[in-house]
Amino acid sequence: MIHPTITPNILDHYLRKPEDQEIVVGTLLGTIDGSQIDIHSSFAVPQYFDKEQKDLIIDSEYMQKMLKFYRKVNPKEGLLGMYISSKKLDEHGL
């Protein structure tokens, strides 16, 4: 189950990005109980491209700090995955 606020959060993240930024990245948090996967929350993760504009670099330090914060608020939730949103489909937007 995906909580009803997840899709609007991802869309809002993409619509508020700077004009020169093509991609947004974020995490999906929730719980797994047997075969039941519940995505309850998400947050944006800062990212940038390297100097050659080839590799997408994710701010893993920021992500770890936010995960630690979310676990304090809801210790049952864990990192289930990530989302990437982009207008074009390439090695970064897939």
N, C-alpha and C positions, 0 to 999 in steps of 0.2 A: 504494500500500500504506500502510496506517495501522499504526504500531507498536502492539502489544498493550497498552502501558501508557497510551496517549493517552486512551481512553475512561474508564478508571478515574480518571485524573488530573482530567479535567473533572468527573466525578461527585463526586469528593472535594472539589474546589474549591467546587462548588455546595452540598454538604452541610455544609461547614464555614463557610459565610457567616454573618454576623450575622443574627439574626432579622428585624431591620428592613430588611435589604437584599434587594431582590427579584431583582436581576440580577447575574450574574458575567460578566466579560469576560476573555479570554485570547488568547494568540497560538498559532499552529501553525507549527512550524519543521521544515524538512526540505530535500530536494533535488529538483531536476527534471532528468531525463536524457532528452531527447527527449520522448516521450509518457508516460514513467514518472514519476509523482509519488510520492515517499516522505515521509510525515510521521513524523519520528523523535522529536520532543519538543514540549513545550508549557510555557507558564508563565502564571500569573495576572497580570492587570494591574489595579491599583487604579482605581476609577472612582467617580463621584458624580454626582448630579443638580444642575443649577443651582438658583437660589433659587426659580424658578417651578415646579420639578419637571417641566420640559418637555424639556430637553436633557440627554442623557447625556454627561458630560465624562470622557474617558479621560486618565489620567496619562501623557502621551506622553513626558515626561522620564524617568520610571521605565522605560517600555518601551524607549526608546533605550539606556539604560544596560544593561538586561538583554540586549538584542540584541547590544550590543558585547561583553559578557561571554561570551555563547554563541558568538559568532564566534571568540573567542580559544580556547575549548575545542574547537570544531569549525568551522574556517573554511569548510568545504564547505556547511554548513547556512545557510539563509536564511529570511526571513519568507515563508511561503506564504499565510498568511491569519489570520483571527481567529475565535474562537468567542464566542457570546453564549448564555447559558443562563438561562431564566426559566420560571416557571410559566404565565405568560400570554403570548399572542401579541398583540403590538401593535407600534407603530413601533420600539420598543427591543428587543423580543424576537424580531424576525424576522431 
